[in-house]
């Protein structure tokens, strides 16, 4: 008698958590940078992310991770520049828009934060429930 093997569709658990859109070598750089950051090796993590971004300059996750490292070290001007790049390259990136809005609020630039958040709601209208919030 033959055993019946049921095929199942891949789920989110079957995919790597970060860097699913990257080739294996770059995904390893991304994940190693996270490990280094967790081990308090900020310089090592930053160097690995710089290598990744040299090959994939618009990778949102890598830029957000680099922004987190820079923020942790008080380098807020660089963080703001990186997040502005992510928002320019990925206008629908909710996390980056919110993080950037938070930074500009700290600088007292409420009009700029308002534009970032309203811009997101306008872009998302019709694509998700987010547009109904505004």
C-alpha positions as CSV (number, residue, x, y, z in Angstrom):
1,X,0.0,0.0,0.0
2,X,1.3,3.5,-1.0
3,X,1.4,6.2,1.6
4,X,-0.5,9.3,0.6
5,X,1.5,12.5,1.0
6,X,-0.7,15.6,1.2
7,X,0.9,18.7,-0.3
8,X,0.3,21.9,1.5
9,X,0.7,25.4,0.4
10,X,3.8,27.2,1.8
11,X,3.0,29.5,4.7
12,X,4.8,32.5,6.2
13,X,6.6,30.0,8.5
14,X,8.3,28.5,5.4
15,X,9.9,31.8,4.5
16,X,12.9,33.5,6.1
17,X,11.8,36.2,8.5
18,X,14.1,38.9,6.9
19,X,15.6,39.3,3.5
20,X,13.3,36.9,1.6
21,X,13.7,39.2,-1.3
22,X,17.5,38.9,-1.3
23,X,19.9,36.3,-2.7
24,X,21.3,34.0,0.0
25,X,24.6,35.8,0.4
26,X,22.9,39.2,1.0
27,X,20.3,37.6,3.3
28,X,23.2,36.2,5.4
29,X,24.7,39.7,5.6
30,X,21.4,41.1,6.8
31,X,20.9,38.4,9.4
32,X,24.5,38.6,10.6
33,X,24.2,42.3,11.0
34,X,21.2,41.7,13.3
35,X,23.2,39.2,15.3
36,X,26.1,41.7,15.6
37,X,23.8,44.5,16.7
38,X,22.2,42.2,19.4
39,X,25.8,41.4,20.5
40,X,26.5,45.1,20.9
41,X,28.8,45.1,17.9
42,X,27.3,48.2,16.4
43,X,30.3,49.0,14.2
44,X,30.3,45.4,12.8
45,X,26.6,45.5,12.1
46,X,26.9,48.9,10.4
47,X,29.7,47.6,8.2
48,X,27.7,44.6,7.1
49,X,24.7,46.8,6.3
50,X,27.0,49.1,4.3
51,X,28.1,46.1,2.2
52,X,24.6,45.1,1.6
53,X,23.5,48.6,0.6
54,X,26.4,48.9,-1.7
55,X,24.9,46.1,-3.7
56,X,21.2,46.9,-3.2
57,X,21.1,50.6,-2.4
58,X,17.3,50.9,-2.0
59,X,16.7,47.9,0.3
60,X,14.2,49.3,2.8
61,X,14.8,46.7,5.6
62,X,18.6,47.2,5.5
63,X,18.2,51.0,5.6
64,X,15.7,50.8,8.5
65,X,18.1,48.5,10.4
66,X,21.0,50.9,9.7
67,X,18.7,53.8,10.9
68,X,18.0,51.8,14.1
69,X,21.7,51.4,14.8
70,X,22.5,55.0,14.1
71,X,19.5,56.1,16.3
72,X,20.8,53.9,19.1
73,X,24.1,55.7,18.9
74,X,22.5,59.2,18.8
75,X,23.2,59.9,15.2
76,X,19.8,61.4,14.5
77,X,20.7,63.6,11.5
78,X,21.9,60.5,9.6
79,X,18.8,58.6,10.7
80,X,16.5,61.3,9.3
81,X,18.4,61.2,6.0
82,X,18.2,57.5,5.7
83,X,14.5,57.4,6.5
84,X,13.8,60.2,4.1
85,X,15.5,58.1,1.4
86,X,13.4,55.0,2.3
87,X,10.2,57.1,2.1
88,X,11.3,58.5,-1.3
89,X,12.1,55.1,-2.6
90,X,9.2,53.3,-1.0
91,X,6.3,55.8,-0.5
92,X,3.9,53.2,0.9
93,X,6.3,52.1,3.7
94,X,4.2,52.8,6.8
95,X,6.9,52.1,9.3
96,X,9.5,54.4,7.7
97,X,7.0,57.2,7.3
98,X,5.9,56.9,10.9
99,X,9.5,56.8,12.2
100,X,10.5,59.8,10.1
101,X,7.4,61.7,11.3
102,X,8.4,60.9,14.9
103,X,11.9,62.3,14.2
104,X,10.6,65.5,12.6
105,X,8.1,66.0,15.5
106,X,11.1,65.9,17.9
107,X,12.6,68.7,15.8
108,X,9.4,70.7,16.1
109,X,8.5,70.3,12.4
110,X,4.9,69.5,12.9
111,X,3.8,70.5,9.4
112,X,6.4,68.2,7.9
113,X,5.2,65.3,10.1
114,X,1.6,66.1,9.2
115,X,2.4,66.0,5.5
116,X,4.2,62.6,5.9
117,X,1.3,61.0,7.6
118,X,-1.5,62.6,5.5
119,X,0.5,61.7,2.4
120,X,0.5,58.0,3.5
121,X,-3.3,58.0,4.1
122,X,-3.9,59.6,0.7
123,X,-1.7,57.0,-1.0
124,X,-3.3,54.1,0.8
125,X,-6.9,55.2,0.2
126,X,-8.7,52.5,-1.7
127,X,-6.0,49.9,-1.1
128,X,-6.7,49.2,2.6
129,X,-8.7,50.3,5.5
130,X,-6.0,52.9,6.4
131,X,-7.5,55.5,4.1
132,X,-10.8,55.4,6.1
133,X,-9.0,56.7,9.2
134,X,-8.4,60.2,7.8
